[in-house]
Structure formats: C-alpha cells, structure tokens
C-alpha cells in the first residue's frame, strides 16, 4: 500500500515538475520576446526566481523519494544556466568596494536618488537624505556618477553634489500629467557635449554624454526608462497580498490590477530600449574605438526584453564581476535588480556591486570599476 502511494506521489510530482520546468524555460528565455502587444512575457521574467525555487523543491523531493529522477531538475537548471548566471552571478570577490583610482581604470556609480526624498522609513526630509548621500559619496567617490530622479526643484542638492566633482550636467524632463523628472552626470572628467535620445514617455528619459577621458572620448548613456507607476496604494495592496491580509476575491482583483500595470509599462519600455540601443549601435559604428558605458534605472529585472535589448553587444558588468542577486530596490517586497551598468569591449569590468549600506532612496546605488583596454 505504501509502495503504491509513493509511486503515485512520485508520478504526480514528476508531472508537476514537467510543468514547472517548461515554465522555467519560458521564463528564463522570455527576454528574447518583446512584450508588445500584450506584455505577458514581462510577468514570466518576474516569476523566474520563484520557478527556480520551485525546481529546487522538486530536486529535494526526488532526492528523498526517487533519487534516480533527481537528474531531471538538474538538467532543467543546466538548460537555463545562462539566465541563472545573468540573474544571480557568482563571481566571488567581485563585490568589493571601489579600488583606488589609477590611470587606466575608471569607477562608475549609478544611483536613483528618488528626488532626494528618501524611502520615508528613517529619513523623511530631503536635507537628511542629501546629507546621507553626500557623506556616502565622500567615502565612495566615483570618477563618474550618474543620477536618476535628481529633480531640480531643490537646487541646493545639485550645488552640494557639484562640490565633489569637477564637472556636472543635469537635464530635466517634463512629461504629460505634470510629471517632472531629471537625470544628471557628475564627473571628474571634462564633459564635451550631451545629446538627449528621444522616445515616447510619460516623464522619463535618456541622455548620452561624451566625456574626455585621457586620450579617449568616453560615451556615457544614462537611462531612466519608463517608471512602473505603482503608487503607494498599489504597493500597499501588494504587501498585503504577500502578508496574507486580503480575501481571495481581493487577491484576484488586485493581482490582475498590478499585473496589468506592469505589462502596460513594459510595453512602453520596449520601444524606449530599442531607441537607446539603436543610438549606441550607431555611435559604436561611427566611433568603434570609443569606450561606451550604458547605465541607469531600467525599471526591469535582468531577465527582461528591455535589459537584453540595451545589453546587445555590451557586457553586463554585474554579470561579469558581481556576486549574488544584487537586488537594487530598497523595498523588501520588490526584490529585483533594476539598476545596471553595461560596457563595451574597450572596458573590462574589474568589480561590480550593489551597495546596500545606504538608506536614502527606494534604490541602492550600483557601482563598478572598469579597466580601459587598448
């Protein structure tokens, strides 16, 4: 009787595993598919870590009850290994602090500062959050700092940051629905020019800066792709769902609402990512010897169409030199790495990490040290 029950359970779990493995494969390679026009591939990408965990549970089950089938989850992991490495690389030693500056290396930091308004947990005043950021930058001063959501309504913030760098430039955006936004660059290297990359948006943007870096012209493309526009009410609903504080009917309706918002914004980001990729491709064709950095807040996890499009022909510095999942969202309910630093083959990533030691925004800064190759 026990043998029959065990056999039935194993066969049932094998069928369940087949479904999980198929979904994991779809999720792991969902970044190959544009979210247009329906956006469902975005949801698959967001679910990739959950499917990895489900496959791990299946592995434990087979090891316990039918070890000869344990190869099935292992084989599934091998099939999606490139996606696992992108989502959670294991480059031990790659998460160290920025090393000392030298002639052939440059340090880069990308940071969404949330308008210097902080996460509202301990530091709910702009002055306090700015002081945190200033002190952090004094200890970890990069050669190049790219900011997102550095809105110009509080001018003192730019002046204070400017005191730490030799050069800076900030570009403001004004979208529909009175959305105001800005991105900027602060650099120890001279700024030669800037160019805004145009695309349809509600209030986000991308700017490319050319910097004089020794004998090289360095192209830095700072991105803040379309925000997911999850207001505080929607975020609280999501937290309530995770904590089991909603009824079944409420969970269904709120989940559909959240998924609808995420898919809608992913559809907007797809052409934005293509516009940026087309621009960087054209610059790389015209100036093949220029070092190129593409960074910023992509508002999508590594397994996403926007990330894959922007990374076309480039190296993801975190995948190459980072370690662990590197979640860059401050909110625990949203464990994703949506901030990135990419580079071309004129730059070699030596280290890359998400610095979770500062709590002054809903994002953590991502930083990398790159070696200029010849």
Secondary structure as GFF3:
##gff-version 3
##sequence-region A 1 374
A	DSSP	alpha_helix	2	28	.	.	.	ID=ss1
A	DSSP	three_ten_helix	30	32	.	.	.	ID=ss2
A	DSSP	alpha_helix	40	46	.	.	.	ID=ss3
A	DSSP	alpha_helix	48	65	.	.	.	ID=ss4
A	DSSP	three_ten_helix	67	69	.	.	.	ID=ss5
A	DSSP	alpha_helix	70	79	.	.	.	ID=ss6
A	DSSP	alpha_helix	81	87	.	.	.	ID=ss7
A	DSSP	beta_strand	89	90	.	.	.	ID=ss8
A	DSSP	beta_strand	105	112	.	.	.	ID=ss9
A	DSSP	three_ten_helix	114	116	.	.	.	ID=ss10
A	DSSP	alpha_helix	126	139	.	.	.	ID=ss11
A	DSSP	beta_strand	144	148	.	.	.	ID=ss12
A	DSSP	alpha_helix	155	162	.	.	.	ID=ss13
A	DSSP	beta_strand	167	174	.	.	.	ID=ss14
A	DSSP	beta_strand	180	187	.	.	.	ID=ss15
A	DSSP	beta_strand	190	197	.	.	.	ID=ss16
A	DSSP	beta_strand	205	213	.	.	.	ID=ss17
A	DSSP	beta_strand	216	224	.	.	.	ID=ss18
A	DSSP	alpha_helix	232	242	.	.	.	ID=ss19
A	DSSP	alpha_helix	248	286	.	.	.	ID=ss20
A	DSSP	beta_strand	291	297	.	.	.	ID=ss21
A	DSSP	alpha_helix	305	310	.	.	.	ID=ss22
A	DSSP	beta_strand	315	316	.	.	.	ID=ss23
A	DSSP	alpha_helix	317	321	.	.	.	ID=ss24
A	DSSP	beta_strand	323	324	.	.	.	ID=ss25
A	DSSP	beta_strand	339	343	.	.	.	ID=ss26
A	DSSP	beta_strand	347	355	.	.	.	ID=ss27
A	DSSP	beta_strand	365	372	.	.	.	ID=ss28
###
